[in-house]
Amino acid sequence: MTTLREPADLRTELTDRLRAEDIIRTPRVEAAMRQTPRHLFLPGVPLENAYADGPVYTKTDGRGTSISAASQPRIVAMMLEQLDAQPGHRIMEAGAGTGYNAALLATIVGDTGRVVTIDLDDDLVDGARKHLAAAGVANVQVLFGDGALGHPDGAPYDRIIATVGAWETPTAWLEQLAPDGRLVVPLRLRGAASRSIIFERYDGGWRDAGSELAVFMPLRGIGDDARRLVTLTDEQDVTLQVHKDQNLDAAALAGALDNERHEMWTGVLFPPMVPYEWLDLWLACRLDNAIMRMNVKPQAIERGTVSPMFPWGAMATTRGADLAYLTIRPAPPTADGGKLYEVGVVGHGPSGRDLAQHVANEVCVWDAEYRTRAVRFEIPDAPAQAHPSTGHFVLPRPHHPITVIWQ
């Protein structure tokens, strides 16, 4: 016999776990997570799922691609900590979704604060309004519109947060933020490399005050950042996720994985549970065709078609008919018996060996010269000069290029 759990108990367990893992760090975010009934923003979703630490996909387009979701609670909490909203603040949110994030923000800013949240889909706007009403949240205004345009009538805002992924920071967000305000945006930098970045104003433009690994559904509307999938196997169990700033010849890559396999091992070592995020960012900036996600189903690994770095797949790059992707293997343990894994690259295609060697060389350069350096992100007012040989990159954008600097 299954015992039904109370929402408050499930909410307490989730919050306790995120607090113990240091995702939740401040009393205001903790109180908001403990008080806000997430299940009321996910009607029809089983309670256990509503309070699980995972995303809940809520809407797809006509082709079955997910275009809206209730984000994973640990990502929600992490971004709330980045935002550092205070009682009485005026906040603008791009991407209303279910309305849950706006409800958390409303709890943090209190009765003297105000939250404006915007979504491009009228059904999501209608749903968010109903969910907020059901939860008794009154200090949120849900608007139908393009979040990239913001809401100038409510400006200036003390905080602006995007709960959708952006390829470029919209001018409207920068203009509608108060001079001492803070912007938190999941910014897709190049290829599959994406980070939730805190931007604050300084004399020469906008500079980051911290960033975290995060990937969101892409912004739609004038800031559209659509992506497509390219299948590499007849079984459709190995696919590449391709963004608009990447080049890929799908016809030339057909059958690439049937070609000879070339393995290149780098000697670059990682302990378990240490993220590869800064290596991925380096490869995204350095490779001519930035890294993309190669998504893999278990049967492709079982067949021996691919041996990716992770069960879900790996980061990859292409060049014409050639494909290269990252892999790992166990390495000799440390002196005290600690586990280590060595990074490798697998190449396929007519010049797959050369491409794999090129990627492996870049992995080694990062390890030798840049692994211990901090990375800074800026949106400068004036054009900046790139110096890739010293770890200073400029990522082109129509209006607000992004600089990535290994210091």
Secondary structure, 3 states (H helix, E strand, C coil): CCCCCCHHHHHHHHHHHHHHCCCCCCHHHHHHHHHCCHHHHCCCCCHHHHCCCCCEEEEECCCCCEEEEECCHHHHHHHHHHHCCCCCCEEEEECCCCCHHHHHHHHHHCCCCEEEEEECCHHHHHHHHHHHHHCCCCCEEEEECCHHHCCHHHCCEEEEEECCEECCCCHHHHHHEEEEEEEEEEEEEECCEEEEEEEEEECCEEEEEEEEECCCCECCHHHCCCCEEEECCCCCCEEEEECCCCCCCHHHHCCHHHCCCEEEEEEEEECCCCCCHHHHHHHHHHCCCCCEEEEECHHHHHHCCCCCCECCEEEEEEECCEEEEEEEEEECCCCCCCCEEEEEEEEECCCHHHHHHHHHHHHHHHHHHHCCCCEEEEEECCCCCCEHHHCEEEECCCCCCEEEEEC
